C-alpha cells in the first residue's frame, strides 16, 4: 500500500505520522508524494508502525510514479 493511501485510510496528518515514524513532517510529505524515498532506518520504522502495510517496495513504486 502506498504511504499516501495508508495515511488517508488511517486518518493521520503528516505531523502525526512524522512523530510515529521518527522523522520530520516535510519528510513524510515527500515520502507520501514519492519525491523522496526514506533511508533504511525510517523505512523500517514506517513498516513497523504500519504493521507491514507500507514496505520499501511501496516507496519505490511511489517514487517511480512521481517521475512520470
N, C-alpha and C positions, 0 to 999 in steps of 0.2 A: 504494500500500500504506500502511496506517495505521502510524504510528510504533510503536505498541504491538505490532503484529504483527511489524514488522521487528525490534524488539528481541528478541522471543521467538525468532523464526526464526534470528537470529544469536547467540543466547545471550549477550546483553550486559546488564549491570546498568545501572541509571540512572547510577551513578557512572562506569563505564567510558564510557558514551555521552556523558556531560557533558564528560569530558576530550576526547573526539574532536570534539564539536560546539563546544566553547569556551564553555560556559555552566555553570550550577550544576546539581547533582543534583536539587534540587527543581524547577527549571525543566523538566528532561527529564521528570520525573514528570507535571507539569501539562500539558505538551505531549502526552504519551502518553495521558492520560485525557481530553484535549480541554477541559480547564479554561481553558487559555491557548493562544494562538497565538504562535509565535515572530516576532520582528521580521525585517526583510529580511536582515540580515547572518547571523543564526543560521539562518534558513531556507535561505539559500544554503549555509552550512556543512553543514547536515543533508543537503541534496540532494547535495552533493559527496561527503560521507562515506558516503552510502547508495548511491552510484552512480546517482542519479536515481530510486531506487525509492520514496522518500518525497518528495513535492512539496508546494508551497504549497496546492494543491487538497486534498491529503490532510489537511493540518492544518485546513482549513476544514470538511471533512467530519466530522472527529473533534469539532471544536468544536460543530457543529450537532447531532451525535448526543448530545453531552453535555447539550445544552439541553433535550432531550425528556424 
